[in-house]
Amino acid sequence: MSSDRAGHHRHHGREATTTLTGSFASMKAAAQNVLGQMALGEDLQPSLEALVETARTYLADNLLPLVVNAVGGIPEAIAALAPAILQTGTELLQNLTSGFAAGIPDFVAGAARRPLLHRRAAGEFR
């Protein structure tokens, strides 16, 4: 095997253990090997050991650190968004307050007319 090809294989070997997609592909291949060995009625022990090892690599070495890193970034994201959230919330409250203030005179005037309308409907005013 040429040194060029050997380097190529080492790269793929590293990718299979150090990247999420590479380690998942290795775990998937190991699971398929288990199924193949099972279908052929052969010894499952080596295939199961490989599946356990590739699953450990995928979960412990790649997926868990990714999740921890993602969750760790949530407080920073919230801190970065907080000013915009507060600004939007403040504007929302100001708009609601303005809307209520503008609508109260009409509401009161309408409420004051309602008893008169009900009395007219009942025939009290003729």
N, C-alpha and C positions, 0 to 999 in steps of 0.2 A: 504494500500500500504506500503510495507516495505521501510525502509529508504534507502536501496540499490537501489530500483527501483525509489524512489523519486529523488535521486541524479542523476540517469541515465536520467530521464525526464528533470531535471534542466539543465543538460549538453546539451541535444539536444535543449532545449529552448534558451540557450545562443548561441549555434552554429547557430541557425536560425536567430539570430539578429546580431551576431558579425563576421560572415564569409561571404565572397562573395558568395560561393556556397550555403551555408545554407540560406542566405537571398533571393537568387534567387529562390531556391526551395520553400520557403514560398510564394514568390510573384506568382510563377507559380501555386501553390496549390490554392491561393486566386483567381486567374483568372479562374481556373477550377471550383471553387465554384460559381463564378458569372455566368458562362455558365450553370452550373447545375441548379441554381436557376431560371435562365431565361427559360431553357427548361421545368421546372416544373411549370412555371407561378407564382412563389412565389415572395415575397418581396425581392427586390434586395438591398435595403438600407444597411442592415448589411454586406452583402457580398462585396458591393462596398466600404464601409468604411474600411473593412479589406484589400481589394486590394490596396486602396490608402495608407494605413499605411504600408503595406509590400513593396510597391513600393518606398515609402519615405525612409524606412530603407535600402533597396537595393541600391538606387541611392545616397542618401545623406550621409548615414552612412558608406557604404562599397565601392561602386564603385568610387565615387568622390575622397575620400581620396587615393584610390589606384592609380588613374590617376594622381593626384597631386604629389604623391610620385614618380611615374615613371617619370613624366615630370621633376620633381626637380632633378632627378639623371642624366639627359642628360648632363648638363654642366660638371659634374664630369667625366662622361664617355668620353666626348670629350677631356677634359683636360688630361685624362689618355692615350688616343689614339694619342694625338697631336704629341708627339715625334716620334712615329712610322710613322705617316702620313707624317711628315716633312722629315724624313729619306728616306722614299720611294719616295717622290716627288723630293728630291735632287738627289737620284740615277737615277731616270727617266730622269731628266734634264741633268745629266752628261752623261748618255748613249746616249741621243739624240744628244747632242753636239759632243760627240766622233764619233757617226755614221755620222753626217753631215760632220765633219772635215775629216773623212776617205773617204767619198764618193765624196767630192768636186773635187779632182784631176781627178777622173774618169769622173765625170759629165762634167767638163771643157774640157777634152780631147775629149769626145764624142761630145760635142757641137761644138768644132772646126772642127771635121771631117764631121759633118752633111752638111754644105754648099757644101763641096766637093762632097759628095755622091749625093746631089741633082743636082749638076751641071753635074755629070757623067750621071745621069739618064736622064737629059735633052739633053744629047749629046754634051755638050760644050767641053768636053775633049775627043779627039779621038786619 
